[in-house]
Amino acid sequence: MAMNQPHQAYKQNSVNTASPGELTLLLYNGCLKFIKLAKKAIEDNQVEQRNENLLKAQNIVQELMVTLNMDVEVSHNLLQMYDYLHRRLVEANLKNDAQILEEVEGFVMEFRDMWKEVIQSTRKQYAESGKA
């Protein structure tokens, strides 16, 4: 367990010092991690692990939903997509269906990749403006 302490401290520090954009990226990555673990659990017929990981993925999607700024028009569309993803995660859990998880994983990867591009573009613009 002592070996895990520095890793845990690093992870906690990363979260504590992350910008809101980086936190969103961490949420997407976490969701993908739990979807992958749930797919593996389905493969291995491990019902408890499947359920546990899909609940974690669902919680992350709910967190993404509640952190949306509803004053921004695109947030309304994102809310609908997140709601859809949440419902599909629940369905995948109930039906023990890896194909549904493949679909959700694809959407989350697209969101994550797009968000990563936004962060990189914003950093580049910030650096070019001479405020770095």
MISE-301334 format. One record per residue (C-alpha): x, y, z; residue in three letters. Coordinates in nm, 4 decimals, decimal comma. Layout:
N
east=X north=Y up=Z residuo=Ala .
...
***
This chain:
132
east=0,0000 north=0,0000 up=0,0000 residuo=Met .
east=0,2918 north=0,2348 up=0,0670 residuo=Ala .
east=0,3823 north=0,2188 up=-0,3031 residuo=Met .
east=0,0343 north=0,3428 up=-0,3878 residuo=Asn .
east=0,0580 north=0,6503 up=-0,1616 residuo=Gln .
east=0,2730 north=0,8643 up=-0,3953 residuo=Pro .
east=0,0498 north=0,7724 up=-0,6897 residuo=His .
east=-0,2638 north=0,8649 up=-0,4926 residuo=Gln .
east=-0,1062 north=1,1923 up=-0,3798 residuo=Ala .
east=-0,0116 north=1,2743 up=-0,7396 residuo=Tyr .
east=-0,3626 north=1,1959 up=-0,8639 residuo=Lys .
east=-0,5200 north=1,4056 up=-0,5891 residuo=Gln .
east=-0,2852 north=1,6973 up=-0,6617 residuo=Asn .
east=-0,3651 north=1,6698 up=-1,0344 residuo=Ser .
east=-0,7362 north=1,7023 up=-0,9625 residuo=Val .
east=-0,6871 north=1,9846 up=-0,7113 residuo=Asn .
east=-0,4797 north=2,1934 up=-0,9542 residuo=Thr .
east=-0,6673 north=2,1164 up=-1,2772 residuo=Ala .
east=-0,8568 north=2,3859 up=-1,4634 residuo=Ser .
east=-1,2300 north=2,3340 up=-1,5231 residuo=Pro .
east=-1,1491 north=2,2237 up=-1,8783 residuo=Gly .
east=-0,8928 north=1,9721 up=-1,7564 residuo=Glu .
east=-1,1409 north=1,8408 up=-1,4986 residuo=Leu .
east=-1,3918 north=1,7766 up=-1,7760 residuo=Thr .
east=-1,1232 north=1,5887 up=-1,9666 residuo=Leu .
east=-1,0513 north=1,3813 up=-1,6540 residuo=Leu .
east=-1,4221 north=1,2993 up=-1,6281 residuo=Leu .
east=-1,4348 north=1,1804 up=-1,9885 residuo=Tyr .
east=-1,1232 north=0,9668 up=-1,9360 residuo=Asn .
east=-1,2676 north=0,8216 up=-1,6168 residuo=Gly .
east=-1,5923 north=0,7361 up=-1,7903 residuo=Cys .
east=-1,4015 north=0,5577 up=-2,0667 residuo=Leu .
east=-1,1985 north=0,3663 up=-1,8089 residuo=Lys .
east=-1,5104 north=0,2399 up=-1,6319 residuo=Phe .
east=-1,6822 north=0,1481 up=-1,9595 residuo=Ile .
east=-1,3763 north=-0,0586 up=-2,0594 residuo=Lys .
east=-1,3740 north=-0,2301 up=-1,7204 residuo=Leu .
east=-1,7468 north=-0,3031 up=-1,7512 residuo=Ala .
east=-1,6953 north=-0,4533 up=-2,0982 residuo=Lys .
east=-1,4230 north=-0,6773 up=-1,9566 residuo=Lys .
east=-1,6539 north=-0,7776 up=-1,6708 residuo=Ala .
east=-1,9259 north=-0,8710 up=-1,9216 residuo=Ile .
east=-1,6710 north=-1,0823 up=-2,1101 residuo=Glu .
east=-1,5650 north=-1,2538 up=-1,7879 residuo=Asp .
east=-1,9256 north=-1,2904 up=-1,6652 residuo=Asn .
east=-1,8506 north=-1,0859 up=-1,3518 residuo=Gln .
east=-2,1884 north=-0,9328 up=-1,2726 residuo=Val .
east=-2,0789 north=-0,7416 up=-0,9624 residuo=Glu .
east=-1,7829 north=-0,5755 up=-1,1361 residuo=Gln .
east=-1,9971 north=-0,4894 up=-1,4376 residuo=Arg .
east=-2,2566 north=-0,3243 up=-1,2181 residuo=Asn .
east=-1,9981 north=-0,1401 up=-1,0076 residuo=Glu .
east=-1,8147 north=0,0020 up=-1,3092 residuo=Asn .
east=-2,1304 north=0,0992 up=-1,4939 residuo=Leu .
east=-2,2593 north=0,2795 up=-1,1849 residuo=Leu .
east=-1,9324 north=0,4744 up=-1,1763 residuo=Lys .
east=-1,9671 north=0,5605 up=-1,5466 residuo=Ala .
east=-2,3277 north=0,6685 up=-1,4861 residuo=Gln .
east=-2,2181 north=0,8899 up=-1,1965 residuo=Asn .
east=-1,9595 north=1,0565 up=-1,4189 residuo=Ile .
east=-2,2191 north=1,1263 up=-1,6877 residuo=Val .
east=-2,4479 north=1,2728 up=-1,4200 residuo=Gln .
east=-2,1610 north=1,4939 up=-1,3029 residuo=Glu .
east=-2,1095 north=1,6135 up=-1,6602 residuo=Leu .
east=-2,4810 north=1,6942 up=-1,6746 residuo=Met .
east=-2,4942 north=1,8992 up=-1,3541 residuo=Val .
east=-2,1823 north=2,0991 up=-1,4381 residuo=Thr .
east=-2,3200 north=2,2277 up=-1,7686 residuo=Leu .
east=-2,3621 north=2,6035 up=-1,7955 residuo=Asn .
east=-2,7217 north=2,6196 up=-1,9156 residuo=Met .
east=-2,6773 north=2,9859 up=-2,0132 residuo=Asp .
east=-2,4785 north=2,8589 up=-2,3129 residuo=Val .
east=-2,6979 north=2,7274 up=-2,5935 residuo=Glu .
east=-2,4805 north=2,4254 up=-2,6781 residuo=Val .
east=-2,5306 north=2,3010 up=-2,3210 residuo=Ser .
east=-2,8933 north=2,2161 up=-2,3991 residuo=His .
east=-2,7805 north=1,9816 up=-2,6768 residuo=Asn .
east=-2,5093 north=1,8335 up=-2,4557 residuo=Leu .
east=-2,7633 north=1,7751 up=-2,1799 residuo=Leu .
east=-2,9778 north=1,5736 up=-2,4193 residuo=Gln .
east=-2,6763 north=1,3705 up=-2,5329 residuo=Met .
east=-2,5589 north=1,3079 up=-2,1771 residuo=Tyr .
east=-2,9109 north=1,2009 up=-2,0808 residuo=Asp .
east=-2,9131 north=0,9580 up=-2,3726 residuo=Tyr .
east=-2,5714 north=0,8186 up=-2,2743 residuo=Leu .
east=-2,6855 north=0,7775 up=-1,9154 residuo=His .
east=-2,9972 north=0,5874 up=-2,0224 residuo=Arg .
east=-2,7877 north=0,3631 up=-2,2498 residuo=Arg .
east=-2,5463 north=0,2861 up=-1,9652 residuo=Leu .
east=-2,8399 north=0,1845 up=-1,7466 residuo=Val .
east=-2,9756 north=-0,0291 up=-2,0304 residuo=Glu .
east=-2,6363 north=-0,1929 up=-2,0888 residuo=Ala .
east=-2,6226 north=-0,2818 up=-1,7216 residuo=Asn .
east=-2,9736 north=-0,4266 up=-1,7161 residuo=Leu .
east=-2,9264 north=-0,6231 up=-2,0382 residuo=Lys .
east=-2,5601 north=-0,7170 up=-1,9818 residuo=Asn .
east=-2,4996 north=-0,5783 up=-2,3314 residuo=Asp .
east=-2,1445 north=-0,4987 up=-2,4462 residuo=Ala .
east=-2,2694 north=-0,3649 up=-2,7825 residuo=Gln .
east=-2,4495 north=-0,0816 up=-2,6071 residuo=Ile .
east=-2,1256 north=-0,0047 up=-2,4256 residuo=Leu .
east=-1,9427 north=0,0089 up=-2,7597 residuo=Glu .
east=-2,1911 north=0,2735 up=-2,8756 residuo=Glu .
east=-2,1587 north=0,4808 up=-2,5585 residuo=Val .
east=-1,7806 north=0,4449 up=-2,5626 residuo=Glu .
east=-1,7713 north=0,5826 up=-2,9169 residuo=Gly .
east=-1,9687 north=0,8925 up=-2,8193 residuo=Phe .
east=-1,7608 north=0,9534 up=-2,5054 residuo=Val .
east=-1,4376 north=0,9168 up=-2,7066 residuo=Met .
east=-1,5638 north=1,1742 up=-2,9563 residuo=Glu .
east=-1,6545 north=1,4154 up=-2,6765 residuo=Phe .
east=-1,3191 north=1,3570 up=-2,5076 residuo=Arg .
east=-1,1188 north=1,4071 up=-2,8269 residuo=Asp .
east=-1,3124 north=1,7211 up=-2,9173 residuo=Met .
east=-1,2672 north=1,8585 up=-2,5652 residuo=Trp .
east=-0,8931 north=1,7832 up=-2,5797 residuo=Lys .
east=-0,8687 north=1,9823 up=-2,9052 residuo=Glu .
east=-1,0520 north=2,2760 up=-2,7465 residuo=Val .
east=-0,8102 north=2,2784 up=-2,4521 residuo=Ile .
east=-0,5051 north=2,2603 up=-2,6808 residuo=Gln .
east=-0,6407 north=2,5317 up=-2,9086 residuo=Ser .
east=-0,7181 north=2,7570 up=-2,6124 residuo=Thr .
east=-0,3687 north=2,7071 up=-2,4691 residuo=Arg .
east=-0,2131 north=2,7851 up=-2,8069 residuo=Lys .
east=-0,4181 north=3,1039 up=-2,8454 residuo=Gln .
east=-0,3300 north=3,2068 up=-2,4924 residuo=Tyr .
east=0,0422 north=3,1475 up=-2,5541 residuo=Ala .
east=0,0340 north=3,3350 up=-2,8864 residuo=Glu .
east=-0,1324 north=3,6332 up=-2,7251 residuo=Ser .
east=0,1831 north=3,6790 up=-2,5159 residuo=Gly .
east=0,0158 north=3,6137 up=-2,1814 residuo=Lys .
east=0,1981 north=3,2870 up=-2,1140 residuo=Ala .
***
